[in-house]
Amino acid sequence: MELVLVSLGSNLGNSRQVIASACERLAAASRKPLRQSSCWLSTPVDCPPGSPKFINAAAALWLGPEHEPESFLRQLQQLEREFGRQPKKILNEPRPLDLDLITYGSQTRDTESLKLPHPRAHLRRFVLQPLSELAPSLVLPGQARSIAELLAGLVSDEILERAD
């Protein structure tokens, strides 16, 4: 089994409910009980002016050999569409659900469609803060420091506050 970490975000609609419902759907794919972080209210990063704040969370699930990173990414993208995500018109525009595949065990990828681990996860408080609740001692592939250490050393203008 592979430990898979997913970052969840929403800034359109009832974001808390969207995150909770998305986690229920992710739990159905997991071979062990899904672990979910707290929800965090965060300022938008690299979004169009006037974008609403996000509710962010993270989920840890365990996938068996019937899955692979590419097929699981497609499942995440399908789930985003089911929650009303439309094709991008503007980079980082508001969206009802954003799912990012952060890690898939220790696997790495560097293709046009998939980069593992997520290439900016270690630079984003809205990703690291929820992940630190689930796997603080985990070292992301390609990093030398744990998630907790990355979070402690992060210099960022992001503002996060616990939302639950």
C-alpha positions as CSV (number, residue, x, y, z in Angstrom):
1,M,0.0,0.0,0.0
2,E,1.1,3.6,-0.7
3,L,0.5,6.5,1.6
4,V,-1.0,9.2,-0.5
5,L,-1.4,12.9,0.6
6,V,-3.9,15.1,-1.0
7,S,-4.4,18.9,-0.5
8,L,-8.0,20.1,-0.7
9,G,-9.2,23.7,-1.2
10,S,-12.4,25.5,-1.9
11,N,-13.4,29.1,-2.2
12,L,-16.8,28.9,-4.0
13,G,-20.0,27.7,-2.4
14,N,-20.3,26.0,1.0
15,S,-16.6,25.3,1.2
16,R,-16.6,23.4,4.5
17,Q,-19.3,21.1,3.2
18,V,-17.5,20.6,-0.1
19,I,-14.3,19.6,1.7
20,A,-16.2,17.2,4.0
21,S,-18.0,15.6,1.1
22,A,-14.8,15.3,-1.0
23,C,-13.1,13.6,2.0
24,E,-16.0,11.1,2.2
25,R,-15.4,10.3,-1.5
26,L,-11.6,10.0,-1.0
27,A,-12.3,7.7,2.0
28,A,-14.1,5.2,-0.2
29,A,-10.8,4.7,-2.2
30,S,-8.6,4.2,0.8
31,R,-7.7,0.7,2.1
32,K,-7.3,2.1,5.7
33,P,-9.5,4.8,7.4
34,L,-8.8,8.2,5.8
35,R,-7.2,10.7,8.0
36,Q,-8.3,14.4,7.6
37,S,-6.7,17.5,8.9
38,S,-8.5,20.4,10.4
39,C,-10.0,23.0,8.0
40,W,-8.0,26.2,7.7
41,L,-9.2,29.6,6.4
42,S,-6.4,31.0,4.1
43,T,-5.7,34.0,2.1
44,P,-5.6,33.4,-1.7
45,V,-2.2,32.8,-3.2
46,D,-1.4,33.9,-6.8
47,C,-5.1,34.3,-7.4
48,P,-7.0,37.1,-9.3
49,P,-7.7,40.3,-7.3
50,G,-10.8,40.0,-5.2
51,S,-10.7,36.2,-4.9
52,P,-12.5,34.9,-1.8
53,K,-10.5,33.2,1.0
54,F,-10.1,29.5,0.8
55,I,-11.0,26.7,3.1
56,N,-8.0,24.3,3.0
57,A,-7.4,20.8,4.4
58,A,-5.4,17.7,3.7
59,A,-6.2,14.0,3.6
60,A,-4.0,11.0,4.0
61,L,-5.2,7.8,2.4
62,W,-3.7,4.4,1.5
63,L,-4.0,3.0,-2.0
64,G,-3.4,-0.5,-3.1
65,P,-1.6,-1.8,-6.2
66,E,-4.7,-1.4,-8.4
67,H,-3.9,2.3,-8.4
68,E,-1.1,4.3,-9.8
69,P,-0.4,8.0,-9.5
70,E,-1.6,8.8,-13.0
71,S,-4.9,7.0,-12.7
72,F,-5.5,8.4,-9.2
73,L,-4.8,12.0,-10.5
74,R,-7.5,11.4,-13.1
75,Q,-9.9,10.3,-10.3
76,L,-9.1,13.5,-8.5
77,Q,-9.8,15.6,-11.6
78,Q,-13.1,13.8,-12.1
79,L,-14.1,14.5,-8.5
80,E,-13.3,18.2,-9.0
81,R,-15.6,18.2,-12.1
82,E,-18.4,16.4,-10.1
83,F,-18.2,19.2,-7.6
84,G,-18.7,21.8,-10.3
85,R,-15.1,22.7,-11.3
86,Q,-15.1,24.2,-14.8
87,P,-12.1,24.3,-17.3
88,K,-9.8,27.1,-16.3
89,K,-10.4,30.5,-17.9
90,I,-8.1,32.4,-15.6
91,L,-5.1,31.0,-13.7
92,N,-6.1,30.2,-10.0
93,E,-9.6,31.5,-10.4
94,P,-12.1,30.8,-7.6
95,R,-13.3,27.2,-7.7
96,P,-15.7,24.9,-5.7
97,L,-13.0,22.2,-5.3
98,D,-9.3,22.0,-5.9
99,L,-7.5,18.7,-5.3
100,D,-3.8,18.5,-5.5
101,L,-1.9,15.2,-5.4
102,I,1.0,16.1,-3.0
103,T,2.7,12.7,-2.7
104,Y,2.1,9.1,-3.7
105,G,4.3,7.1,-1.4
106,S,8.0,7.8,-2.4
107,Q,7.2,7.8,-6.1
108,T,8.3,10.7,-8.2
109,R,7.1,11.9,-11.6
110,D,8.1,14.8,-13.9
111,T,5.7,14.7,-16.9
112,E,3.5,17.4,-18.5
113,S,0.5,16.0,-16.7
114,L,1.9,15.0,-13.3
115,K,4.7,16.2,-11.1
116,L,5.4,14.3,-7.9
117,P,5.8,15.4,-5.3
118,H,3.8,18.5,-6.0
119,P,6.4,21.1,-7.1
120,R,5.2,23.9,-4.8
121,A,3.9,22.0,-1.8
122,H,7.0,22.9,0.3
123,L,6.5,26.6,-0.4
124,R,2.8,26.9,0.6
125,R,1.6,27.4,4.1
126,F,-1.9,26.4,3.1
127,V,-0.5,23.0,2.1
128,L,2.1,22.5,4.8
129,Q,-0.1,23.5,7.8
130,P,-2.8,20.9,7.2
131,L,-0.2,18.3,6.2
132,S,1.7,18.9,9.5
133,E,-1.3,17.6,11.4
134,L,-1.2,14.3,9.5
135,A,2.5,13.6,8.8
136,P,4.7,16.1,10.5
137,S,7.8,13.9,10.4
138,L,7.4,12.9,6.7
139,V,10.1,14.1,4.4
140,L,8.7,14.8,0.9
141,P,10.6,13.1,-1.9
142,G,13.4,15.5,-3.0
143,Q,13.4,17.4,0.3
144,A,15.9,17.2,3.1
145,R,13.6,18.5,5.9
146,S,10.3,17.1,7.3
147,I,7.0,18.7,6.7
148,A,7.1,20.2,10.2
149,E,10.6,21.6,9.6
150,L,9.6,23.0,6.2
151,L,6.6,24.7,7.9
152,A,8.7,26.1,10.7
153,G,11.2,27.6,8.3
154,L,8.7,29.0,5.7
155,V,8.7,32.7,5.0
156,S,5.4,33.6,3.5
157,D,2.8,36.4,3.6
158,E,0.0,33.8,3.8
159,I,-2.4,34.1,6.7
160,L,-4.0,31.0,8.0
161,E,-6.5,30.5,10.8
162,R,-8.1,27.3,12.0
163,A,-11.6,27.2,10.6
164,D,-13.2,24.4,12.6
